[in-house]
Amino acid sequence: MRPGPPGSFGYRLARLDIVEASAIAVIGLAAVTASVAAAPGWSGGAGAVLAALMLAIAVVDYRRMIIPNKLNALAFIAGLAAAGIDSEGASIAAIVQALIRASLTFALFFAFRACYQKLRGLEGMGFGDVKLAAVAGVWLDLADLPIAVNIAAISALGAALYARLRGKVFDRKARLPFGAFFAPAIWICWLLTVWRGAWAPL
């Protein structure tokens, strides 16, 4: 599809797509750079992979209201690899602990999804979000998981409020791309954990 002559709707839409793609590229580059800077070496490389995958999940979920299984699977595998790398000799134990956390978060989100659907008769959370919760469990400690969920929830509510203030009609039954907020929150909590470790007293 051609953008059309300057001033036309197609031309403005094409320019908007270019601006959006440029903003995504800048955010991705900044997140990858921050990950490597915060944790040089293999750990920083793993964090950079996490940043890229979480950004991809956020963009896809925002645009299509779906989280691809491949992206969730890649993030899950990368998290297990990162757990083994950071374990300092106890890689098997660290991977097992990551799997336990992933199972726990998956079960909690699955239970919430099932209960909400039973009580309200609506799908309050997509199954992709449940799988993303397992990804969060692989990457984050139990103490950081509630923080990630709270960041995502507050961000989602803020986005809904902003849309309402701009005059958009707020429908309580409308679907919200929770993964678009939850995925970045996972990376943010990973980064905060790395920074805490770097600044912890020796």
Secondary structure, DSSP 8 states (H G I E B T S, - for coil): ----STTSHHHHHHHHHHHHHHHHHHHHHHHHHHHHHHSTTHHHHHHHHHHHHHHHHHHHHHHHS---HHHHHHHHHHHHHHHHHTTTT-HHHHHHHHHHHHHHHHHHHHHHHHHHHHHHSS--S-HHHHHHHHHHHHHS-TTTHHHHHHHHHHHHHHHHHHHHHTT----TTS---THHHHHHHHHHHHHHHHHHHHHS--
